[in-house]
Amino acid sequence: MDDYAGRVLADRYRLPLPPSDEYELTETRAFDTYSGQEVLVRQVPLPEVVEAEVLDADGLPDGFTARDGGVRHPGRRPPAAGGGPRRPADPV
């Protein structure tokens, strides 16, 4: 465990102190604090540019239409079958 006195990655993996002659690590061993095992951690390069799609006024990409004729909004639920406000069930 003393070998892994460097940074902690994702509150789980303890990394060793980086060697002074190496600028960037692409692959290193680490200690998994959840399982107690030594693991190999790799750095995965991500693209710097991400393409975005432009949505129209209804919130749909160009050329798409909603299946039921209405626009679906994230976070909104369809009306409940009973019509009243939803309440959690009583604990037993």
C-alpha positions as CSV (number, residue, x, y, z in Angstrom):
1,M,0.0,0.0,0.0
2,D,3.0,2.3,0.6
3,D,3.8,2.0,-3.1
4,Y,0.6,3.8,-3.9
5,A,1.2,7.2,-2.2
6,G,0.2,9.3,-5.2
7,R,-3.2,10.6,-6.3
8,V,-6.5,8.8,-5.8
9,L,-8.5,8.4,-9.0
10,A,-12.3,8.4,-8.8
11,D,-12.3,7.9,-5.1
12,R,-11.3,4.3,-5.7
13,Y,-7.9,3.8,-7.4
14,R,-4.7,4.8,-5.5
15,L,-1.9,5.6,-8.0
16,P,1.8,5.4,-7.4
17,L,3.9,8.5,-7.3
18,P,4.8,9.4,-10.9
19,P,8.5,8.9,-11.9
20,S,10.3,12.2,-12.3
21,D,11.5,11.4,-15.8
22,E,8.1,10.6,-17.2
23,Y,5.8,13.5,-18.2
24,E,2.5,11.8,-18.9
25,L,1.4,8.4,-17.9
26,T,-0.7,6.4,-20.5
27,E,-0.7,3.2,-18.5
28,T,0.2,2.5,-14.9
29,R,-0.6,0.1,-12.1
30,A,-2.9,1.2,-9.4
31,F,-4.4,-0.2,-6.2
32,D,-8.2,-0.8,-6.2
33,T,-9.4,0.1,-2.7
34,Y,-12.8,-1.6,-3.2
35,S,-11.4,-5.0,-4.2
36,G,-8.0,-4.8,-2.6
37,Q,-6.3,-5.9,-5.8
38,E,-3.6,-4.4,-8.0
39,V,-5.1,-3.3,-11.4
40,L,-3.8,-1.8,-14.6
41,V,-5.2,1.7,-15.4
42,R,-5.0,3.1,-18.9
43,Q,-5.6,6.6,-20.1
44,V,-8.0,6.7,-23.1
45,P,-7.7,9.8,-25.3
46,L,-11.0,11.5,-26.1
47,P,-11.8,13.5,-29.2
48,E,-11.3,17.3,-28.7
49,V,-14.1,18.2,-31.1
50,V,-17.6,16.9,-30.8
51,E,-20.2,17.5,-33.4
52,A,-23.6,18.7,-32.2
53,E,-26.9,18.4,-33.9
54,V,-29.2,21.4,-34.2
55,L,-32.7,21.0,-33.0
56,D,-35.7,22.7,-34.4
57,A,-38.3,24.7,-32.4
58,D,-40.1,21.5,-31.3
59,G,-36.9,20.0,-29.9
60,L,-36.4,17.5,-32.7
61,P,-33.5,17.1,-35.2
62,D,-34.2,18.3,-38.8
63,G,-36.2,15.7,-40.7
64,F,-37.7,14.0,-37.6
65,T,-41.3,14.1,-36.5
66,A,-42.9,12.8,-33.2
67,R,-44.7,9.5,-33.5
68,D,-47.9,10.5,-31.7
69,G,-48.1,14.0,-33.1
70,G,-47.1,15.6,-29.8
71,V,-43.7,16.7,-28.6
72,R,-42.3,14.7,-25.7
73,H,-40.5,16.8,-23.1
74,P,-37.9,15.2,-20.8
75,G,-38.8,15.1,-17.2
76,R,-42.6,15.3,-17.8
77,R,-44.8,12.3,-17.3
78,P,-48.0,11.5,-19.1
79,P,-51.2,12.1,-17.1
80,A,-51.9,9.5,-14.5
81,A,-54.7,7.0,-15.1
82,G,-56.4,7.9,-11.8
83,G,-56.2,11.6,-12.5
84,G,-55.2,12.5,-8.9
85,P,-51.8,13.4,-7.5
86,R,-49.4,10.5,-7.1
87,R,-48.3,9.6,-3.5
88,P,-45.9,6.9,-2.3
89,A,-47.4,3.7,-1.0
90,D,-47.8,3.4,2.7
91,P,-45.0,1.4,4.4
92,V,-46.1,-2.0,5.8
